[in-house]
């Protein structure tokens, strides 16, 4: 039996960067954003915006610094929402922006949700029918715009939601409602049957296609990586779909230097050598969102820390990986301070393996910080917090 071709770790890194569209970026236009969404399949959404919305940051890393306002315009965020546009939302990885044309691929997930929570749908049938009728009559609505006696603000913070909120969330997860956009970052939803979505894709076919797309989005990946991209619930589904891809020639098994398991190279994936990528990455960037892959590919042990008690945080609150020259060399905790007209660097840490290069890397890091401040329209960058890289960056600033 022939041995699988072996790739160096540097070759695997270059392939991964090329597949994700960060090695050669698209234009910072709506066309570039469309190309980016095609290339990586989805933009994960997260509510934390101490620095920037995650999907804005991921898009700008690939579409040459595209302005958040342009991303919002294309995705119907904070605009007058009349109908379903080219982008909607689905539980793809987590909650994520996807092309509307891809929604039928996730019908199996909606069906699984309805089956899993059948008692909820049965016991709340009257409320569900009432809410669907109101949205059908009034048009797309955010939850706070729904008129219902139970739609009141609950005590206890963001996690304590009322019955209407729970019902609308279930109807969205179950496929009765679709997201037409967002208003002040709140989903605006409409009844699905008002729109021509397309027929649902059957279970096995959807898994085959999503695993194939994951292989293209990642370039080179283990089975674990492929399964994680679209969050397959069952390992057996991923294994079966991988067998289909191997038989069709959509992926080729290879080995990667230092990896303890087989890897799979997407068909027609160029063996890119370009790795000179500088970027400050969102915690929810596909390059790093699967922590075992970040460790395997870049020897980068990563935690975001927003759920870590403050006294136990080593690298700050909203911890963002720093990539310079195609390597993960550090991490920073950034805050956008509009009142101070400054980007605040609350923590700055160089990776222990890169400590000897801290001064060498500092000018490129400062350029990244300046670029990110400019992206936000901020005049200043301020190093205000601790970290193993902070003093070196301050010295480079003063030089």
C-alpha positions, 0 to 999 in steps of 0.5 A: 500500500502506497504511503500518503504524501508528506507535507512540511508544517510550513507547507500546511500553514501556507495552504491553510492561509491561502484557503482562508483568503488571508494570504492574498486578500480580496478587494475591500468592496462589496464584491470582495466581501461576496468573494470572501463569503464564498471562500470561507462559507460563513461569518460567525456572529458574536455579541461582544463588541468591546473592540469590534463585531467579530464578523466585521473583523473577519471580513476586513482581514480578508476583504482588504479592510472593508468598512463595517458599514459596507458589511452591514449594508450587504447583510441588511444590518441597521438598514431598512429591512424589507425582504430577505437579501443575499445573506441570512443567518443559520446555525452553521458553525455557531450562529453565523452569516451565510449566503441565503442560497445555502440555507437548504443545506441546513434543513437537517439541523432545523429538523433535528432541532424540532425533533429534539425539542418536540415537547416545547413545540407541542406545549407552545403550539398556540403561542407559536401560531399566534406569533407566526400570524402576527409576523405574517400580517405585519412583516419582518419584526425584531422580537422587541417589536412583537406585540404580546402581553408576555413580551416584557423585559425580565430581571436578571440580565441578558440571559433571562428571556421571556416566553416570546423570546424563547418561542421566536428563537425556537421558531428560527432554530426550527426553520419556521422563521428566517432572518432578513437582517438585524436592527441594533444587532437584534435579529429581524425575522420573517415567516419562511414561507413568504420567501423562495428558499428552495427545497431542503437538502437531504441529510446525507447529501447535506453532510457530504457537501458541507464536509467537502466545503469544509475541506476547501475552506480549510485547505488541509485538515484532519477529520476533527478539523473538518467535522468542526467547521460546520459542527457535525453532531455525530462523528459517524456522519463525518467519517461516512462523508469523508469516505465519500469525498475520498472515493470521489477524489474531492480530498487526498489523504496526506501526512503533515510533519509533526501531526499525529493523525492523517490529514486531507488535502482539498482537490485543486488546492494550490501548494501555496508558499505565501505565508507573509501574513500580518493580522490581528485575528478575531477569537472567532476567526476560522483560522483559530476558532477550533483550538486543537487546530490552532495548537496543531498548526501553529503551536498556539494554545488559545483561550479567549478569556471572556468567561474567565474570572477577572483575577484569573485572566493571564492575557486580558478579556477579549484576547485576540491572536496576533499573526506576523509573517504567517505565524502566531507570535502574540496576543492582545486585548484591545478596546475601542474607546470612542470618547478618548479617540483611541485604540487601547491596548489593555494587554500585549503578550509575545508568545514565549517561543517568540520572546527572543524576537519581541524587538524585531517584531515590534515595528510590524506589530505597531503598524498593525495597531495603527492600521486597526485604529485607522479602520475604526477611525481612531486617532491614537493608539495607547499602550495602557496595560500590562504584558510581556510585550508591552515595554518592548512596544513602548520602547519601539514607539519612542524610538 
